[in-house]
Amino acid sequence: MPVFTFTGTDASGADVKGERNAANKDVLKSQLQKERITPGTIKEKGKEFALPTFGKKDGGSVPTKDIAIFFRQFSVMIDAGLPLVQCLEILGANQENPYFMKVLNGTRATVEGGSTLANAMRGFPKVFDDLTTNMIEAGETGGILDVILQRLATYVEKAVKLKAAVKSAMIYPVSVIGMAAMVVGALLKFVVPIFANLFAGLGVDLPLPTRIVMGLSAVVGKYWWVVFAGGFGGVWLIKQVRANPKGRYALDKFMLNLPVLGMVLRKIAVARFTRTLGTLITSGVPIIEGLTITARTSGNAVLEEALMKVRKAIEEGRTIVDPLRESGVFPNMVTQMIGVGEATGAMDSMLSKIADFYEDEVDTATKDMLTLLEPLLIGFLGVSVGGIVISLYMPLFAMIGKLAG
């Protein structure tokens, strides 16, 4: 392993410096933070034995489903009594994803060098997040690594299922709206100009709906590129807003307060929060650290802020229920059940029950949302396409009426 020189400050504020062996800078940084040392500069002293690091610039990715399968297979091997290094070697050799194979081989090499599995995984934060590494660390400390790996597999599988349910619910409305946009664009670009030339040749007076459609057609024909630029610009703007903490918070709050979609998003947030925190507490991670990890992995700025306030309140000696209720994010039923779990000492099992309930609620809510959206989308498609067609035939109907009279 490479040798790194580092500087930093300890808990008392005194300067600290030294040399350490580590797989990479991220692993060393995590080790120092666990020793309550705030890292300053970290520089590699030699590169003769440096392991490859895998960050965003590496361009690789690992599907969540593959990670769930990895944890499930890993737990079976550990339970069967295979050595840790041999498990990683077998799993790495059988990976079809080349990036994941490199990650597992790098993890194995770090473990062979004397590191713990948790610290070795911390060298690859793109694949193994804080939740994973903290649970692995708790499993190694308590001698229940196989159990922790099973819990991780179950957690990831449920997260995949929840994400798939949301994605499948969004496919239909997005497809209908996209199809409507393409049809309307084709009508305005290619069909309406034919009728416009016809009406211009006849010299007839056009009704207001027809004139509006003709104007839209002229705009689309001349400035069609503005539509695409606007679409890309909108995506860019949303990314910029989400990159700013205040903008991300405002956008997430707006989404949670939407009439139908907001309710679904709120239930998804509660299901994810309770599943994550319940899994961490069951695995022996302290609740303070569990709340920090849950907040960072929540995917919602409003929920993240609420959980950090809860964490601060618990550090001050308060119960978990009051700050949860004060946040206004969580339904009363959730806070009451968590309160019962805290009072009875069964917080982990209560959180798991809430997660099970709300995951079922997400399925029901997405189906109800689709049932509500279906007639609205069909109506939107009919009005947008049918309105253009009717407006084009209105002058013809007026001409036929005059000829018949």
Residue pairs with C-beta under 8 A, 6 or more apart in sequence:
1 21
1 22
1 23
1 49
1 51
1 110
1 113
2 21
2 22
2 23
2 24
2 44
2 45
2 46
2 47
2 48
2 49
2 50
2 51
3 19
3 20
3 21
3 44
3 45
3 46
4 19
4 20
4 21
4 22
4 25
4 28
4 42
4 43
4 44
4 45
5 17
5 18
5 19
5 42
5 43
5 45
6 17
6 18
6 19
6 20
6 28
6 32
6 39
6 40
6 41
6 42
6 43
7 15
7 16
7 17
7 39
7 40
7 41
8 15
8 16
8 17
8 32
8 37
8 38
8 39
8 40
9 15
9 16
9 37
9 38
9 40
10 16
10 36
10 37
10 38
11 36
11 37
16 37
19 45
20 28
20 31
21 113
21 114
22 28
22 31
22 115
23 51
23 53
23 106
23 109
23 110
23 113
23 115
23 119
23 120
23 123
24 50
24 51
24 53
24 123
25 42
25 44
25 53
26 53
26 122
26 123
26 125
27 110
27 115
27 119
27 120
27 122
27 123
28 39
28 42
29 39
29 42
30 119
30 122
30 133
31 119
32 38
32 39
33 39
44 50
51 106
51 109
51 110
51 123
52 102
52 106
53 106
53 123
54 60
54 99
54 102
54 103
54 106
54 124
54 126
54 127
55 126
56 126
58 99
58 126
60 97
60 98
60 99
60 100
60 102
60 103
60 126
61 99
61 126
62 97
62 99
62 100
62 103
62 127
63 97
64 156
64 159
64 160
64 163
65 160
66 95
66 97
66 100
67 127
67 156
68 153
68 156
68 157
68 160
69 153
70 91
70 95
70 100
70 104
71 149
71 150
71 152
71 153
71 156
72 149
72 150
72 153
73 91
74 87
74 91
74 149
75 146
75 147
75 149
75 150
75 152
75 153
77 86
77 87
77 90
77 91
78 84
78 87
78 145
78 146
78 149
79 146
82 90
84 111
84 117
85 108
85 111
85 112
88 104
88 105
88 107
88 108
88 111
89 108
91 104
92 101
92 104
92 105
92 108
93 101
95 101
95 104
100 127
103 124
103 127
106 120
106 123
106 124
107 117
107 120
107 121
107 123
107 124
108 120
110 119
110 120
110 123
111 117
111 120
116 137
116 140
117 136
117 140
117 145
118 133
118 134
118 136
118 137
118 140
119 133
121 127
121 128
121 132
121 133
121 136
122 128
122 133
128 136
129 297
130 293
130 296
130 297
131 276
131 279
131 280
131 293
131 294
131 297
132 152
134 280
134 285
134 289
134 293
135 148
135 151
135 152
135 279
135 280
135 283
135 285
136 145
136 148
136 149
136 152
138 148
138 283
138 284
138 285
139 145
139 146
139 147
139 148
139 149
139 283
139 284
141 284
142 284
148 283
151 279
151 282
151 283
152 279
154 279
155 275
155 276
155 279
158 275
158 355
158 359
159 272
159 275
161 359
162 268
162 271
162 272
162 359
162 362
165 362
165 363
165 366
166 264
166 268
166 362
166 366
168 366
169 264
169 366
169 367
169 369
169 370
172 370
172 373
172 374
172 377
173 370
173 373
173 377
176 377
176 378
176 380
176 381
177 377
177 380
179 381
180 380
180 381
180 384
180 385
183 381
183 384
183 385
184 384
184 385
184 388
185 220
185 224
185 227
187 385
187 388
187 389
188 213
188 216
188 217
188 220
188 221
188 388
189 217
189 220
189 221
189 224
191 392
192 213
192 214
192 216
192 217
192 388
192 392
193 217
193 221
195 392
196 214
196 217
199 206
199 210
199 395
202 399
204 395
204 398
204 399
205 395
206 214
206 395
207 391
207 394
207 395
207 398
209 387
209 390
209 391
209 394
210 391
210 392
210 394
210 395
212 391
213 387
213 388
213 391
213 392
220 227
238 251
240 247
241 247
241 248
241 250
241 251
242 248
242 251
245 301
248 301
249 301
249 302
249 305
251 301
252 300
252 301
252 302
252 303
253 301
253 302
255 261
255 262
255 265
256 262
256 265
256 266
256 269
256 300
256 302
256 329
258 265
260 369
260 372
260 373
261 369
263 365
264 362
264 365
264 366
264 369
265 300
266 329
266 331
267 358
267 361
267 362
267 365
268 362
269 298
269 299
269 300
269 303
269 329
270 330
270 331
270 334
270 354
270 358
271 355
271 358
271 359
271 361
271 362
272 298
272 299
273 294
273 298
273 303
273 307
274 334
274 351
274 352
274 354
274 355
274 358
275 351
275 352
275 355
275 359
276 293
276 294
276 297
276 298
277 287
277 290
277 291
277 294
277 351
278 347
278 348
278 349
278 350
278 351
278 352
278 354
278 355
279 352
280 289
280 290
280 293
280 294
281 287
281 290
281 347
281 348
281 351
282 348
282 349
282 352
285 293
287 314
287 320
287 347
288 311
288 314
288 315
291 307
291 308
291 310
291 311
291 314
292 308
292 311
294 307
295 303
295 304
295 307
295 308
295 311
296 304
298 304
298 307
302 329
303 329
306 324
306 327
306 328
306 329
306 330
309 323
309 326
309 327
310 320
310 323
310 324
310 327
312 323
313 320
313 322
313 323
314 320
314 323
319 339
319 342
320 338
320 339
320 342
320 347
321 335
321 336
321 338
321 339
321 342
324 330
324 334
324 335
324 338
325 332
325 335
334 354
334 358
337 350
337 353
337 354
338 347
338 350
338 351
338 354
340 350
341 347
341 348
341 349
341 350
341 351
344 350
